Amino acid sequence: MVDKQSFSKAFIHALDGIIHCARYERNMKIHILAAVLAGGMAWWLRLDRYEIMILVITIASVLVAEMFNTVVETIIDMVTPQFHPLAKIAKDVAAGAVLITAVLSLIVGYILFFDKICG
């Protein structure tokens, strides 16, 4: 039987993963900067609680997609250091998932902010 780690250790390992992405993944840094800017605009424009909820879910989806992309890239690099067409497909699909969430987050940002800024 495998011993399960304590909740506190599991939580710390999860935080380590988030911190690793924030420190070493360029695109994660960009997404975090965009999240901070969107949060600042939400505060400045006094978005209501439902708009903030939509914004938080949207931001979280982009960050989670970026983290899964990092997982895919790391595992592939660990398993096969040389080029393989299937590895390329896996990496491209994971990156595509991030691109979709990022573009959709821009659309959500437009919907939430445009009228409040320009209207």
N, CA, C and O atoms as a DFTB+ gen file, in Angstrom:
476 C
 N C O
     1  1       0.846      -1.177       0.000
     2  2       0.000       0.000       0.000
     3  2       0.900       1.254       0.000
     4  3       1.885       1.327       0.735
     5  1       0.541       2.214      -0.827
     6  2       1.301       3.454      -0.940
     7  2       0.782       4.449       0.088
     8  3      -0.422       4.680       0.200
     9  1       1.712       5.031       0.836
    10  2       1.318       6.059       1.795
    11  2       0.956       7.332       1.037
    12  3       1.675       7.768       0.138
    13  1      -0.151       7.901       1.412
    14  2      -0.546       9.170       0.819
    15  2       0.132      10.284       1.605
    16  3       0.289      10.217       2.824
    17  1       0.528      11.310       0.859
    18  2       1.148      12.436       1.537
    19  2       0.088      13.255       2.260
    20  3      -1.095      13.213       1.921
    21  1       0.532      13.984       3.243
    22  2      -0.405      14.805       4.004
    23  2      -0.964      15.917       3.121
    24  3      -0.379      16.279       2.100
    25  1      -2.100      16.443       3.538
    26  2      -2.726      17.540       2.797
    27  2      -1.776      18.728       2.704
    28  3      -1.665      19.357       1.651
    29  1      -1.097      19.032       3.791
    30  2      -0.205      20.203       3.786
    31  2       0.950      20.009       2.811
    32  3       1.348      20.958       2.135
    33  1       1.497      18.798       2.725
    34  2       2.581      18.547       1.766
    35  2       2.064      18.623       0.335
    36  3       2.731      19.172      -0.542
    37  1       0.885      18.076       0.101
    38  2       0.296      18.147      -1.239
    39  2       0.058      19.601      -1.635
    40  3       0.298      19.984      -2.780
    41  1      -0.411      20.402      -0.697
    42  2      -0.658      21.821      -0.951
    43  2       0.647      22.534      -1.286
    44  3       0.697      23.343      -2.213
    45  1       1.706      22.231      -0.529
    46  2       3.011      22.855      -0.770
    47  2       3.551      22.465      -2.140
    48  3       4.106      23.308      -2.845
    49  1       3.397      21.192      -2.530
    50  2       3.848      20.760      -3.857
    51  2       3.080      21.487      -4.957
    52  3       3.658      21.869      -5.974
    53  1       1.775      21.679      -4.752
    54  2       0.973      22.410      -5.727
    55  2       1.456      23.860      -5.845
    56  3       1.582      24.392      -6.948
    57  1       1.721      24.486      -4.709
    58  2       2.263      25.856      -4.740
    59  2       3.615      25.900      -5.431
    60  3       3.905      26.846      -6.164
    61  1       4.453      24.882      -5.205
    62  2       5.750      24.811      -5.887
    63  2       5.558      24.805      -7.407
    64  3       6.317      25.447      -8.134
    65  1       4.544      24.079      -7.884
    66  2       4.273      24.039      -9.320
    67  2       3.853      25.392      -9.859
    68  3       4.296      25.809     -10.929
    69  1       3.000      26.075      -9.115
    70  2       2.561      27.412      -9.537
    71  2       3.752      28.370      -9.558
    72  3       3.933      29.124     -10.514
    73  1       4.551      28.334      -8.509
    74  2       5.720      29.218      -8.415
    75  2       6.715      28.926      -9.524
    76  3       7.289      29.845     -10.107
    77  1       6.921      27.642      -9.819
    78  2       7.841      27.278     -10.905
    79  2       7.388      27.909     -12.217
    80  3       8.188      28.517     -12.929
    81  1       6.107      27.765     -12.534
    82  2       5.594      28.347     -13.778
    83  2       5.741      29.865     -13.792
    84  3       6.130      30.450     -14.803
    85  1       5.432      30.489     -12.678
    86  2       5.517      31.947     -12.599
    87  2       6.958      32.438     -12.742
    88  3       7.192      33.518     -13.284
    89  1       7.910      31.662     -12.267
    90  2       9.322      32.074     -12.328
    91  2       9.979      31.774     -13.664
    92  3      10.758      32.584     -14.166
    93  1       9.675      30.620     -14.246
    94  2      10.478      30.126     -15.355
    95  2       9.782      30.073     -16.707
    96  3      10.445      29.879     -17.725
    97  1       8.484      30.237     -16.743
    98  2       7.762      30.165     -18.013
    99  2       7.422      31.580     -18.486
   100  3       6.632      32.289     -17.863
   101  1       8.037      31.969     -19.599
   102  2       7.865      33.321     -20.125
   103  2       6.397      33.660     -20.359
   104  3       5.930      34.727     -19.961
   105  1       5.670      32.749     -21.007
   106  2       4.275      33.036     -21.314
   107  2       3.414      33.132     -20.060
   108  3       2.447      33.892     -20.029
   109  1       3.756      32.370     -19.030
   110  2       3.017      32.475     -17.772
   111  2       3.222      33.867     -17.172
   112  3       2.287      34.450     -16.623
   113  1       4.428      34.395     -17.274
   114  2       4.678      35.757     -16.781
   115  2       3.813      36.766     -17.525
   116  3       3.282      37.702     -16.927
   117  1       3.676      36.568     -18.837
   118  2       2.843      37.468     -19.642
   119  2       1.381      37.358     -19.208
   120  3       0.696      38.370     -19.059
   121  1       0.907      36.128     -19.007
   122  2      -0.481      35.931     -18.583
   123  2      -0.731      36.530     -17.198
   124  3      -1.787      37.115     -16.953
   125  1       0.233      36.386     -16.302
   126  2       0.075      36.957     -14.961
   127  2       0.028      38.489     -15.039
   128  3      -0.780      39.122     -14.359
   129  1       0.887      39.075     -15.860
   130  2       0.863      40.527     -16.040
   131  2      -0.494      40.976     -16.589
   132  3      -1.070      41.954     -16.111
   133  1      -0.995      40.261     -17.585
   134  2      -2.306      40.593     -18.146
   135  2      -3.398      40.448     -17.087
   136  3      -4.326      41.256     -17.036
   137  1      -3.289      39.422     -16.244
   138  2      -4.279      39.219     -15.177
   139  2      -4.253      40.372     -14.178
   140  3      -5.302      40.845     -13.742
   141  1      -3.068      40.816     -13.823
   142  2      -2.943      41.936     -12.885
   143  2      -3.527      43.213     -13.504
   144  3      -4.232      43.968     -12.834
   145  1      -3.229      43.444     -14.777
   146  2      -3.781      44.622     -15.457
   147  2      -5.309      44.545     -15.535
   148  3      -5.997      45.539     -15.300
   149  1      -5.835      43.362     -15.867
   150  2      -7.292      43.192     -15.937
   151  2      -7.918      43.388     -14.559
   152  3      -8.981      43.997     -14.439
   153  1      -7.269      42.880     -13.531
   154  2      -7.770      43.082     -12.173
   155  2      -7.765      44.541     -11.780
   156  3      -8.702      45.020     -11.141
   157  1      -6.714      45.254     -12.156
   158  2      -6.651      46.693     -11.889
   159  2      -7.743      47.452     -12.617
   160  3      -8.358      48.360     -12.058
   161  1      -7.980      47.082     -13.859
   162  2      -9.059      47.734     -14.610
   163  2     -10.420      47.403     -14.006
   164  3     -11.301      48.260     -13.942
   165  1     -10.587      46.160     -13.565
   166  2     -11.861      45.770     -12.940
   167  2     -12.116      46.606     -11.691
   168  3     -13.243      47.038     -11.449
   169  1     -11.087      46.831     -10.914
   170  2     -11.221      47.657      -9.701
   171  2     -11.512      49.106     -10.086
   172  3     -12.413      49.733      -9.530
   173  1     -10.738      49.636     -11.049
   174  2     -10.875      51.026     -11.469
   175  2     -12.258      51.301     -12.063
   176  3     -12.847      52.355     -11.824
   177  1     -12.767      50.343     -12.836
   178  2     -14.067      50.517     -13.489
   179  2     -15.232      50.035     -12.628
   180  3     -16.389      50.119     -13.039
   181  1     -14.925      49.534     -11.442
   182  2     -15.932      49.083     -10.484
   183  2     -16.892      48.046     -11.086
   184  3     -18.112      48.208     -11.065
   185  1     -16.291      46.978     -11.621
   186  2     -17.121      45.897     -12.148
   187  2     -17.968      45.310     -11.027
   188  3     -17.547      45.276      -9.871
   189  1     -19.163      44.848     -11.376
   190  2     -20.001      44.237     -10.349
   191  2     -19.525      42.813     -10.062
   192  3     -18.620      42.309     -10.727
   193  1     -20.130      42.179      -9.084
   194  2     -19.649      40.869      -8.624
   195  2     -19.744      39.805      -9.710
   196  3     -18.895      38.915      -9.764
   197  1     -20.741      39.869     -10.566
   198  2     -20.881      38.880     -11.626
   199  2     -19.836      39.086     -12.711
   200  3     -19.300      38.122     -13.258
   201  1     -19.552      40.324     -13.016
   202  2     -18.497      40.616     -13.989
   203  2     -17.142      40.174     -13.451
   204  3     -16.328      39.624     -14.192
   205  1     -16.900      40.412     -12.175
   206  2     -15.645      39.977     -11.562
   207  2     -15.547      38.452     -11.557
   208  3     -14.477      37.895     -11.800
   209  1     -16.659      37.785     -11.281
   210  2     -16.666      36.326     -11.292
   211  2     -16.298      35.806     -12.689
   212  3     -15.499      34.878     -12.811
   213  1     -16.866      36.388     -13.722
   214  2     -16.544      35.993     -15.091
   215  2     -15.070      36.254     -15.381
   216  3     -14.402      35.423     -15.996
   217  1     -14.563      37.398     -14.943
   218  2     -13.167      37.744     -15.158
   219  2     -12.235      36.760     -14.452
   220  3     -11.251      36.311     -15.040
   221  1     -12.531      36.429     -13.220
   222  2     -11.693      35.500     -12.454
   223  2     -11.677      34.116     -13.109
   224  3     -10.617      33.500     -13.227
   225  1     -12.835      33.629     -13.530
   226  2     -12.895      32.325     -14.188
   227  2     -12.110      32.344     -15.495
   228  3     -11.414      31.384     -15.823
   229  1     -12.223      33.429     -16.229
   230  2     -11.499      33.562     -17.492
   231  2      -9.994      33.579     -17.258
   232  3      -9.252      32.883     -17.950
   233  1      -9.542      34.361     -16.296
   234  2      -8.117      34.429     -15.978
   235  2      -7.615      33.063     -15.525
   236  3      -6.559      32.610     -15.965
   237  1      -8.360      32.416     -14.660
   238  2      -7.954      31.100     -14.163
   239  2      -7.836      30.096     -15.301
   240  3      -6.918      29.276     -15.307
   241  1      -8.750      30.147     -16.264
   242  2      -8.689      29.188     -17.373
   243  2      -7.427      29.375     -18.207
   244  3      -6.835      28.395     -18.657
   245  1      -7.010      30.612     -18.416
   246  2      -5.781      30.867     -19.172
   247  2      -4.565      30.352     -18.391
   248  3      -3.691      29.699     -18.961
   249  1      -4.511      30.643     -17.103
   250  2      -3.375      30.206     -16.290
   251  2      -3.302      28.680     -16.214
   252  3      -2.217      28.106     -16.305
   253  1      -4.432      28.036     -16.049
   254  2      -4.465      26.568     -15.979
   255  2      -4.048      25.969     -17.323
   256  3      -3.284      25.004     -17.363
   257  1      -4.545      26.537     -18.421
   258  2      -4.149      26.034     -19.744
   259  2      -2.643      26.160     -19.935
   260  3      -2.005      25.251     -20.466
   261  1      -2.075      27.277     -19.507
   262  2      -0.621      27.468     -19.626
   263  2       0.132      26.450     -18.782
   264  3       1.178      25.950     -19.197
   265  1      -0.387      26.146     -17.613
   266  2       0.274      25.153     -16.764
   267  2       0.201      23.758     -17.382
   268  3       1.183      23.016     -17.335
   269  1      -0.939      23.389     -17.959
   270  2      -1.034      22.094     -18.641
   271  2      -0.104      22.045     -19.851
   272  3       0.490      21.007     -20.142
   273  1       0.019      23.155     -20.544
   274  2       0.959      23.223     -21.656
   275  2       2.386      22.963     -21.173
   276  3       3.148      22.252     -21.829
   277  1       2.740      23.536     -20.038
   278  2       4.065      23.312     -19.454
   279  2       4.255      21.843     -19.100
   280  3       5.330      21.286     -19.319
   281  1       3.215      21.213     -18.554
   282  2       3.285      19.787     -18.225
   283  2       3.562      18.964     -19.477
   284  3       4.454      18.115     -19.484
   285  1       2.801      19.216     -20.529
   286  2       2.972      18.456     -21.769
   287  2       4.381      18.640     -22.313
   288  3       5.045      17.663     -22.659
   289  1       4.840      19.880     -22.392
   290  2       6.175      20.142     -22.931
   291  2       7.258      19.492     -22.078
   292  3       8.213      18.932     -22.618
   293  1       7.126      19.556     -20.768
   294  2       8.126      18.974     -19.872
   295  2       8.191      17.462     -20.013
   296  3       9.277      16.891     -20.104
   297  1       7.052      16.823     -20.032
   298  2       7.038      15.365     -20.160
   299  2       7.626      14.935     -21.500
   300  3       8.416      13.993     -21.557
   301  1       7.248      15.617     -22.572
   302  2       7.777      15.252     -23.884
   303  2       9.282      15.458     -23.934
   304  3       9.999      14.606     -24.459
   305  1       9.776      16.566     -23.402
   306  2      11.222      16.817     -23.392
   307  2      11.959      15.779     -22.552
   308  3      13.097      15.426     -22.861
   309  1      11.324      15.293     -21.503
   310  2      11.929      14.285     -20.646
   311  2      11.991      12.931     -21.358
   312  3      12.979      12.206     -21.246
   313  1      10.935      12.604     -22.082
   314  2      10.830      11.286     -22.719
   315  2      11.637      11.211     -24.009
   316  3      12.307      10.207     -24.252
   317  1      11.589      12.236     -24.831
   318  2      12.266      12.192     -26.118
   319  2      12.990      13.503     -26.399
   320  3      12.371      14.478     -26.823
   321  1      14.298      13.529     -26.164
   322  2      15.052      14.772     -26.380
   323  2      15.206      15.140     -27.865
   324  3      15.441      16.306     -28.183
   325  1      15.077      14.164     -28.776
   326  2      15.184      14.483     -30.196
   327  2      13.800      14.716     -30.792
   328  3      12.777      14.385     -30.192
   329  1      13.802      15.290     -31.980
   330  2      12.538      15.612     -32.641
   331  2      11.766      14.337     -32.971
   332  3      12.333      13.347     -33.434
   333  1      10.477      14.389     -32.723
   334  2       9.585      13.311     -33.136
   335  2       8.278      13.961     -33.585
   336  3       7.775      14.853     -32.903
   337  1       7.717      13.531     -34.722
   338  2       6.502      14.191     -35.216
   339  2       5.317      14.099     -34.253
   340  3       4.505      15.022     -34.193
   341  1       5.205      13.004     -33.502
   342  2       4.107      12.903     -32.533
   343  2       4.324      13.849     -31.352
   344  3       3.369      14.404     -30.808
   345  1       5.591      14.027     -30.960
   346  2       5.888      14.991     -29.891
   347  2       5.514      16.401     -30.340
   348  3       4.980      17.187     -29.558
   349  1       5.796      16.715     -31.601
   350  2       5.431      18.028     -32.140
   351  2       3.923      18.234     -32.102
   352  3       3.447      19.305     -31.726
   353  1       3.171      17.204     -32.494
   354  2       1.714      17.312     -32.475
   355  2       1.222      17.582     -31.047
   356  3       0.398      18.471     -30.832
   357  1       1.721      16.823     -30.085
   358  2       1.294      17.006     -28.691
   359  2       1.608      18.413     -28.206
   360  3       0.767      19.057     -27.578
   361  1       2.812      18.893     -28.494
   362  2       3.187      20.243     -28.058
   363  2       2.337      21.306     -28.757
   364  3       1.896      22.267     -28.128
   365  1       2.112      21.126     -30.057
   366  2       1.321      22.101     -30.804
   367  2      -0.134      22.143     -30.323
   368  3      -0.727      23.217     -30.218
   369  1      -0.697      20.984     -30.036
   370  2      -2.078      20.936     -29.552
   371  2      -2.183      21.615     -28.181
   372  3      -3.118      22.379     -27.939
   373  1      -1.234      21.341     -27.292
   374  2      -1.249      21.975     -25.972
   375  2      -1.109      23.494     -26.106
   376  3      -1.798      24.247     -25.417
   377  1      -0.225      23.934     -26.985
   378  2      -0.064      25.374     -27.210
   379  2      -1.325      25.963     -27.832
   380  3      -1.701      27.093     -27.522
   381  1      -1.976      25.205     -28.706
   382  2      -3.226      25.666     -29.298
   383  2      -4.315      25.864     -28.261
   384  3      -5.112      26.797     -28.358
   385  1      -4.351      24.983     -27.264
   386  2      -5.331      25.134     -26.186
   387  2      -5.103      26.439     -25.426
   388  3      -6.057      27.121     -25.051
   389  1      -3.854      26.777     -25.204
   390  2      -3.542      28.044     -24.534
   391  2      -3.967      29.209     -25.419
   392  3      -4.544      30.183     -24.937
   393  1      -3.683      29.108     -26.706
   394  2      -4.052      30.187     -27.623
   395  2      -5.568      30.413     -27.631
   396  3      -6.030      31.554     -27.610
   397  1      -6.331      29.329     -27.661
   398  2      -7.793      29.462     -27.641
   399  2      -8.249      30.175     -26.370
   400  3      -9.058      31.100     -26.438
   401  1      -7.739      29.754     -25.211
   402  2      -8.180      30.394     -23.964
   403  2      -7.724      31.852     -23.908
   404  3      -8.448      32.705     -23.394
   405  1      -6.545      32.141     -24.426
   406  2      -6.056      33.525     -24.406
   407  2      -6.902      34.420     -25.310
   408  3      -7.257      35.533     -24.924
   409  1      -7.225      33.940     -26.506
   410  2      -8.059      34.731     -27.423
   411  2      -9.453      34.926     -26.833
   412  3     -10.005      36.025     -26.891
   413  1     -10.023      33.862     -26.266
   414  2     -11.338      33.997     -25.643
   415  2     -11.297      34.963     -24.460
   416  3     -12.268      35.676     -24.206
   417  1     -10.175      34.988     -23.736
   418  2     -10.072      35.937     -22.620
   419  2     -10.046      37.378     -23.131
   420  3     -10.571      38.278     -22.475
   421  1      -9.442      37.600     -24.290
   422  2      -9.466      38.939     -24.884
   423  2     -10.897      39.332     -25.255
   424  3     -11.300      40.480     -25.065
   425  1     -11.652      38.386     -25.778
   426  2     -13.050      38.661     -26.124
   427  2     -13.853      38.991     -24.868
   428  3     -14.639      39.938     -24.861
   429  1     -13.656      38.211     -23.810
   430  2     -14.347      38.483     -22.539
   431  2     -13.938      39.855     -22.014
   432  3     -14.784      40.625     -21.559
   433  1     -12.642      40.164     -22.073
   434  2     -12.181      41.482     -21.632
   435  2     -12.828      42.598     -22.425
   436  3     -13.224      43.617     -21.861
   437  1     -12.936      42.412     -23.726
   438  2     -13.611      43.411     -24.566
   439  2     -15.056      43.603     -24.124
   440  3     -15.527      44.729     -23.969
   441  1     -15.751      42.486     -23.924
   442  2     -17.159      42.556     -23.521
   443  2     -17.311      43.251     -22.165
   444  3     -18.227      44.050     -21.972
   445  1     -16.421      42.947     -21.240
   446  2     -16.527      43.521     -19.893
   447  2     -16.100      44.979     -19.832
   448  3     -16.695      45.763     -19.092
   449  1     -15.071      45.361     -20.605
   450  2     -14.448      46.677     -20.414
   451  2     -14.823      47.729     -21.443
   452  3     -14.853      48.915     -21.115
   453  1     -15.108      47.333     -22.674
   454  2     -15.228      48.325     -23.756
   455  2     -16.277      49.390     -23.467
   456  3     -15.981      50.584     -23.527
   457  1     -17.490      48.974     -23.156
   458  2     -18.554      49.964     -22.923
   459  2     -18.265      50.850     -21.707
   460  3     -18.626      52.027     -21.691
   461  1     -17.621      50.286     -20.709
   462  2     -17.326      51.065     -19.503
   463  2     -16.233      52.114     -19.784
   464  3     -16.220      53.187     -19.181
   465  1     -15.333      51.786     -20.695
   466  2     -14.247      52.719     -21.030
   467  2     -14.711      53.737     -22.078
   468  3     -14.478      54.937     -21.928
   469  1     -15.359      53.258     -23.127
   470  2     -15.697      54.103     -24.267
   471  2     -17.145      54.585     -24.281
   472  3     -17.504      55.485     -25.040
   473  1     -17.972      53.973     -23.429
   474  2     -19.404      54.246     -23.528
   475  2     -19.892      55.324     -22.665
   476  3     -21.084      55.631     -22.675
